[in-house]
C-alpha cells in the first residue's frame, strides 16, 4: 500500500515539476513576445491550434514582422501547458440541484482560458471539436471582450472553413474569405 502510494506521489511530483518548467518556458516566451509588441495596438495576433497542437492559422496584426517559428513555438507551448494542466489538476465535478427529483452532475475540464503578463493578455476559446482559438492582446483588454471576439472568429470559421468542401480537417487554413473577414474583425 505504501509502495503504491509513494509511486503515485512520485508520479504527481514529476508531473508538477514538468508543469513548473513549462510555465517558466511560457514566461520566457511571453517576455520575448512582449518585447516585440507595439504598445498602441490592442490586438496583437490570432492563432488557431488544431486538436493535435499544430498551428493551422495565424494572423499577425503587429507592424513588426514575427517569425513563423516564434508563433509555432508559442502555440505548441500553450497547447502543452493546457494539456499538462488538464492531466495534473484534480477533476472538478459540479452538482446542480434543480429540484428534489432530479440531480444534474457534469464534469468540467481543467483548461487554461487566459494568461496575463505585463506585456500581453492571452485568451483562448476552446471549441467542442478540440480547436483552440487564441488571441493575444494588450493586457488592458478585458478577458470577456477577447472571448466575444474569439466566438466571432469561431463563427467565421464555421461559416467559411468548415463548410468549404476543399478543406481537410486539421490542415492549414488557406480560405481567402476567412482571412479577409478575420482581418476586418480584428483591425
C-alpha positions in Angstrom: 0.0 0.0 0.0 2.7 2.5 1.0 4.8 1.5 -2.0 1.8 2.2 -4.4 1.2 5.5 -2.7 4.8 6.6 -2.9 4.9 5.7 -6.6 1.7 7.7 -7.2 3.2 10.7 -5.2 6.4 10.5 -7.3 4.3 10.5 -10.5 2.4 13.6 -9.5 5.6 15.3 -8.3 7.3 14.6 -11.6 4.2 16.0 -13.4 4.1 19.0 -11.1 7.8 19.7 -11.8 7.3 19.4 -15.5 4.4 21.8 -15.2 6.6 24.4 -13.4 9.3 24.0 -16.1 6.7 24.6 -18.8 5.3 27.6 -17.0 8.8 29.0 -16.8 9.3 28.5 -20.5 6.0 30.1 -21.3 7.0 33.1 -19.2 10.3 33.4 -21.1 8.5 33.2 -24.4 6.0 35.8 -23.1 8.8 38.1 -22.2 10.3 37.7 -25.7 6.9 38.3 -27.3 6.2 41.3 -25.0 9.5 42.9 -26.2 8.3 42.6 -29.8 4.8 44.0 -29.2 4.0 47.6 -30.2 2.0 49.1 -27.3 -0.5 51.2 -29.3 -2.1 48.1 -30.9 -4.9 46.4 -28.9 -5.0 43.1 -30.8 -1.5 41.6 -31.5 -2.1 38.3 -33.1 -4.5 35.4 -33.5 -3.6 31.7 -33.5 -5.8 28.7 -34.4 -4.5 25.5 -33.0 -5.9 22.1 -34.0 -6.8 19.2 -31.7 -3.3 17.8 -32.1 -1.5 21.0 -31.1 -0.4 22.2 -34.6 -0.7 25.8 -35.7 -3.2 25.8 -38.6 -3.8 29.6 -38.9 -2.2 32.8 -37.7 -2.9 36.4 -38.2 -0.2 38.9 -37.2 -1.6 42.4 -36.5 1.7 44.0 -35.5 3.7 46.3 -37.7 6.8 44.3 -36.7 7.1 41.0 -38.6 7.2 37.9 -36.4 8.9 34.7 -37.5 6.6 31.8 -38.0 8.9 29.7 -35.8 8.1 32.0 -32.8 4.3 31.6 -33.5 4.7 27.8 -33.8 6.7 27.8 -30.6 4.1 29.9 -28.7 1.2 27.7 -30.0 2.9 24.4 -29.1 3.9 25.6 -25.6 0.3 26.8 -25.0 -1.1 23.5 -26.2 1.4 21.6 -23.9 0.7 23.8 -20.9 -3.0 23.4 -21.4 -2.7 19.6 -21.8 -0.5 19.3 -18.7 -2.9 21.4 -16.6 -5.7 19.2 -17.8 -3.9 16.0 -16.8 -2.4 17.1 -13.5 -5.1 19.1 -11.8 -7.8 17.2 -10.0 -11.1 16.8 -11.9 -14.0 19.1 -10.9 -17.4 17.6 -10.7 -20.2 20.1 -10.2 -23.6 19.1 -8.8 -26.5 21.2 -9.7 -29.7 20.6 -7.8 -32.9 21.7 -9.8 -35.5 20.1 -7.6 -35.8 17.1 -5.3 -36.5 14.6 -8.1 -33.6 15.4 -10.4 -29.9 16.0 -9.8 -27.7 17.0 -12.6 -24.0 16.2 -12.4 -21.4 17.1 -15.0 -17.6 17.2 -15.2 -15.7 20.3 -16.3 -12.3 20.2 -17.9 -9.2 21.9 -16.3 -8.1 24.1 -19.1 -6.3 27.4 -19.5 -8.6 30.2 -20.7 -6.3 33.2 -20.1 -2.7 34.0 -19.3 -1.9 37.6 -18.3 1.5 39.2 -18.0 2.8 42.8 -18.0 3.1 42.8 -21.8 0.1 40.9 -23.0 -3.1 39.0 -22.3 -3.6 35.6 -24.0 -7.2 34.5 -24.2 -8.3 31.1 -25.5 -11.7 29.9 -26.8 -11.9 26.1 -26.7 -14.2 24.7 -29.4 -16.1 21.4 -28.8 -14.1 19.9 -31.8 -10.8 20.4 -30.0 -9.7 23.5 -31.9 -8.3 26.3 -29.8 -8.7 29.9 -30.9 -6.0 32.0 -29.2 -6.0 35.8 -29.2 -3.0 37.8 -27.8 -3.9 41.4 -26.9 -2.8 44.3 -24.7 -3.1 43.4 -21.0 -5.7 46.2 -20.7 -8.2 44.3 -22.9 -10.9 42.5 -20.8 -11.0 38.7 -21.0 -14.7 38.8 -21.8 -14.2 41.2 -24.6 -11.5 38.8 -26.0 -13.8 35.8 -25.7 -16.5 37.7 -27.6 -14.0 38.3 -30.4 -13.0 34.7 -30.4 -16.6 33.5 -30.5 -17.0 35.7 -33.6 -13.8 34.1 -35.1 -15.3 30.7 -34.4 -18.5 31.7 -36.2 -16.5 32.9 -39.2 -14.5 29.6 -39.1 -17.8 27.7 -39.0 -19.2 29.7 -41.9 -16.2 29.6 -44.3 -13.8 26.9 -43.3 -16.0 24.1 -42.0 -18.3 24.3 -45.0 -15.5 24.5 -47.6 -15.6 21.2 -49.5 -11.9 21.6 -50.3 -10.8 22.0 -46.7 -9.2 19.0 -44.9 -9.7 18.9 -41.2 -6.6 19.7 -39.1 -4.7 21.1 -42.2 -3.6 24.7 -42.5 -6.4 27.1 -43.3 -6.0 28.8 -46.7 -9.5 30.2 -47.2 -9.3 33.7 -48.6 -12.8 34.8 -47.4 -11.9 33.6 -43.9 -8.7 35.5 -43.9 -10.5 38.7 -45.2 -13.2 38.5 -42.6 -10.7 37.9 -39.8 -8.7 40.9 -40.9 -11.8 43.1 -40.9 -12.9 41.8 -37.5 -9.5 42.3 -35.7 -8.5 45.6 -37.2 
